[in-house]
Amino acid sequence: MVLEIKNVRKFYGDKEALKPLYVTFTPGVYGLLGPNGAGKSTFMKLIAMLLEPSAGEIVFNGKEIRKQKKDFLKALGYMPQQTCLYPEFDVLEYLYYIGALKGMERKHLLVQAEELLERVRLVDVKNKKIKTLSGGMQQRLMLAQALLDRPQVVILDEPTAGLDPRKRIEMRNLIAEWAKERIIIIATHVVSDVELIADRILMLDAGRMLADSTVWELTEQLYGRVYETELILPLEELEELYQVSSVYHRKGNVYAKVITKEGEPQLKGAVPVYPDLEDVYLSYFGEEV
């Protein structure tokens, strides 16, 4: 199973929203990171065929997706960032409706709908109207509809928005499990959601792909530039000198984790620490963040 993005570009009038992109997806989890306006939503809508590319082609298993539109849409699961639920529908009724739109056989739909509601912890509210659900429950229902009919390619736009920490972990684990035989692309601002489960991280900014690497490769590139220091200076002064990725209390003292520029000397009195993906994100997009 291979999904290939070949020299894909997108213009809105004279504005180039996506510069030429080349990406190859095989089964696994891909974290799509970037600031607002980076082109993440455009990128995902092109794969979902909600937009037409201005140039280039998107190929699934050797064939352009627009030349196999019906088959590719059947192989695709999509969870948009904006909720597109029908508030007057019951939860189970909604999944039946989406399954019917996907052309699922009734016997398979009945079984899968129950299984998915069990997995996303919504089986207890399956007969309740969607409008009575909390925001987090609606988010989990959106994931369930994206996974109906066992799609081979799954696009998730901010899948954990509105979830508490426990439900976020449950959803993250579910996504990791589902990715064993699928391509799952996750766009998110919650970096920790993809740090543990993503096979590769894509860094997108102003329509340009800045990185396509593993978490280890990205953090290793930053090794030797991230330090922990006790916060003695006013925070504003420290921020004028370095990128500050976090400030925290420990045993009555206040510490800061800072990112130095390449070639900059070690921060006096600071202790080097191994970078995480959030540090990498700030090193790429710090000014915009």
FENCOR-V505861 format. One line per field, one symbol per residue. phi: phi as a letter, one per 30 degrees, with the letter a starting at -180 (. if undefined). A space follows every 10 residues. Layout:
phi=???
This chain:
phi=.bcccchdbb cciddcdbde cbbccbelcb cccldeidjd ddedddddid bcddaibccc hibeddcbed dddddccbcd dddbdceddd eddddddddd ddiddedddd dddddddddc ibddcdcdde ddddeddddd dddeddcdih ddbbcbchdc eicdeddddd ddddddddde bbcbcccacc eddcedcddb ccccbhicdd abbdeddddd dcdjccbcbd dcdeeddddd cbdcdabaca hiccbbcbcc ddidddddic cdbddcdddd edddbeddd
